[in-house]
Amino acid sequence: MIFPTVEFGIFFLIVFVISWAVRGLPEARKLFLVGASYFFYAWWDWRFLGLLFLSTLISYIAGLAVARAEREGLRKFIVGISTVSHLAILGFFKYYGFFLVSFAALLEAVGLERDLPFMQVILPIGISFFTFQGISYVVDIYRGHVTAERSLLNVTLYISFFPQLVAGPIVRAADFLPQLHRPAALTREYLGIGLVLILSGLAKKMVIANYLATELVDPVFFDPGMVSALDLLIGIYGYAVQIYCDFSGYSDIAIGVAALLGYRFLDNFNQPYRAASLQDFWRRWHISLSTWLRDYLYVPLGGNRGGEVKTYRNLFLTMFLGGIWHGAAWTFVFWGAFHGAMLAAERYMKGKLEEFAPSHTDPGGFIATIGNGARYVVGVIWTFHLVCFAWIFFRADSFSTASDYIAGFARWGDPSLYVTPFAAGLIAIAMFFQFTPARLGNWLARGVEYLPAPLLAVLFGGGIWVIWAIAPEGVAPFIYFQF
């Protein structure tokens, strides 16, 4: 069951009606939402319901134990055991096959080929996301950022809440759990936010992402050695837009659905392709993951303490591990390592550039305005193309495909097969909205807040109908479902 389907529409309508019908009974409402969330997860594969509950139980018990432990050493031990337990489960399901295949290849390379215990391991959908939430819950209790929940029901709802269960955003306990202790209310503000974000997310996913995938990106990446350099260039631009619209579209719908149920999630994307540096890009892209990596990997590694060399090391290791989190393939490892290396290089070069050519700080001067504006434009173009280069490895199914893609940029004389005005127009429209006012969505939501309920229903229903009418046939799965 995925968001832009009739099945989910019926499911959510039932959940919406019943959850608000029992809003006067808070515990019953939470129990119903847990049941709905487990039903939603079972729609994918009921066999992993026990795994989802096990992850929740580990976090719940560890959280209580950390809160009750008095000795610092014991508290650290409990956090460590909980984290290792979560990562062991994630590692088995996500990386068992990858490491066994890699180990077999290594043995073969040194002449020690052996029969290894291969078995087919199915990846539970959403395991990376609910594992990270479980880890952060226990760590935040240890750090004093949140109080341990005595209610297993609250922790279960926090871990399994269906809007963010399978592909994020990664919700922090400190942001969500306090909302479970307040009476649920569907305010005009939440209604406006919910409707605007759901329509925005559907348009991004069903129209822009799906069209670009089927008409440009998938054909180009299928055999990059057989297409022109122009196809490859526009193809990677198309993929940059596709993955943004696909994932930010999912996040928009998830945040919107949660808002209609009375809960507020933090934003997960903030116009990432307007970033003028890789550091700024990661402050805008998949914000819930990038801040998670910062708070639970980069800072514990030492952050920017201990000198520049250790800072470069910590940046690299954080992004390297972030690449591994995204998938069990060497292409993802390279993608993360590349971003880590470029972040470290960018930090070094930025320091050197400031020494030789300090940025202008007087906003009123004409020369300062021109100089800072030029820096910004150059920074945006450079950052976007660095990100696009890395996307080649993220999208390619192997290093061989990625190598063919890069080598194909030498074929500028070949005719284009897949670049059309329609595909170029979709890319241009998506990139245009990267540079509109940052709070445009909030302004639209505020405007919607004050419309009469019948008009809201007509606009929402009409918007869904228009999107459905112009979208291509079929519903492709969201890209981040595989992580």
Secondary structure, 3 states (H helix, E strand, C coil): CCCCCHHHHHHHHHHHHHHHHCCCCHHHHHHHHHHHHHHHHHHHHHHHHHHHHHHHHHHHHHHHHHHHCCCHHHHHHHHHHHHHHHHHHHHHHHHHHHHHHHHHHHHHHCCCCCCCCCCCCCCCCCHHHHHHHHHHHHHHHHHCCCCCCCCHHHHHHHHHCHHHHCCCCCCCHHHHHHHHHCCCCCCHHHHHHHHHHHHHHHHHHHHHHHHHHHHHHHHHHHCHHHCCHHHHHHHHHHHHHHHHHHHHHHHHHHHHHHHHCCCCCCCCCCCHHHCCCHHHHHHHCCHHHHHHHHHHHHHHHCCCCCCHHHHHHHHHHHHHHHHHHHCCCHHHHHHHHHHHHHHHHHHHHHHHHHHHCCCCCCCCCHHHHHHHHHHHHHHHHHHHHHHHHHHHHHHCCCHHHHHHHHHHHHCCCCCCCCCCHHHHHHHHHHHHCCCCCCCHHHHHHHHHHCCCHHHHHHHHHHHHHHHHHHCCCCCCCCHHHHC
